Amino acid sequence: MEIQITTDSRFDKEWKKFCNKYEGEKALDELKRLLKKQFGNSLPDVIGPKSIWRTPHTGNIDMWKVICAIKGLKKNQSPKIYFLKHHKNIITFLCFGSHIQNYKNGKLREIAIVRDKEIINFYKSR
């Protein structure tokens, strides 16, 4: 099954701004490649459990958080990206945060939940 990766338009704007300071474009491309393998029925998992995890979420759609390793940043500085896995083969990046940006995990999770609901409503209306 081919995995499709989409992004929330706000994610794109936020990521572009982040990439003005850090080498994030190549890292995001590599992360997309790994996620396609991870969720494309490839065994064994290609991303270790310390770098990707399912987040508590209500509903029947999986919300995940993954660390996007960026050259020159330590693991605890690398952005954490929230994404949805829905419709069996679609991954949608919702938002991200890095300790460099002084993000708060609770606030980032709130943003992810709001964007999640918007995306789900979009797909329901189609």
N, C-alpha and C positions, 0 to 999 in steps of 0.2 A: 504494500500500500504506500503510495507516494504521499509524503507529508508536505503540506503547503504552509508556508510561514508568512503571516501578515503582521502589520503593526498598526497600532492606534496612531492617528495623525499627530497627536500631542506627544507621543513617544518619539516619533521621528524628529520633531522640533527640539525636544529636550536632548535627544542623543546627539544631534548635530551641534548643539551648543557645547555639550560635553566634549565632543571631538575637536573643538577649537583648541582645547588645552591638552588633550590626551589622545593617544593613537587608538581610537575606539572602532574605526570602520573595519579594519582587518580583523580585529577581535570579534566583532559582531558577526562578520561573515563566517568565521571559523566556528563560532557558537551555533549559528544556524545549521552548518554542516553537521556538527555533532548532535544537535537535537533531532535532525532528520534521521540519523542513524539510531539514536536512543529510542525514538518512538516509532520507527519504521519496522518494527518486529525484528530488529537486529539483536542477536544474542551474542555475547553477554552485553550488559549495559556498558556504554562507552564513557559515561560521565559518572564519577564516583558519588556515593551517598553523602559525602561531606560537601559536595558542590552543587547538588540539586536535591530539592525536597518538595513534597506536596504540602501545601499550606492548608490549615483548617478552613473549610469553606462549606457553606450550605448550598444545596442544590445538586444537580446531577452533572455538573461540569467541573472538570478538574482544574484547580488553580495551583500553579507551581511557582517556585522561586529558584533561580539558578545564579551562580556566580559567573560573571563574564571576566575571564582572566585577561588583563591588559598589560602589555609589555611595559616594564618600568614601574608598575604598581605592585605593592604587596597584596597578598590574598585578602587581608582585611580592609584594604583600600579599594579593591576592585568592585565595580558596580554589582548590585544584586538586582536582577531583573525579574519582575512578576510577569507571568504569562498564563494564558488559558490554553487548555487543550480541549477542543470541542469538535463536534461532528466527526469524530473518529480520526480525522486526518488533518485538522487545521490547528495550528498554533498561532496565537495572537499575542504579541508583546504589548503589555499594558503600560508599564511604568518602570522606573529604576531609581536607585539611589546609591550613593557612595558615601563612605565616611569622610571622604575629602570634601563632600558637599554638606557634611554635618546633618545627614538625614536622620529622621526618627522612624524606626521600623513601624510603629503603630500608625503614623501618618501616611507612610508609603502604602501600607496595607489598605487603609481607608481609600486612598486614591485608586488602588487596584480594584477594590470592590465596586466603586462608583463606575469605573470604566467597564468593568465586567458586565454590570447590569445594562449599560448602554449598548454594548456589543450584542448581548443576548437579545435585547429588544429589537435591535436592528435585524438580526437573523430571523426572529419570529415574524417580523413584518414583511418579509420577502416571500 
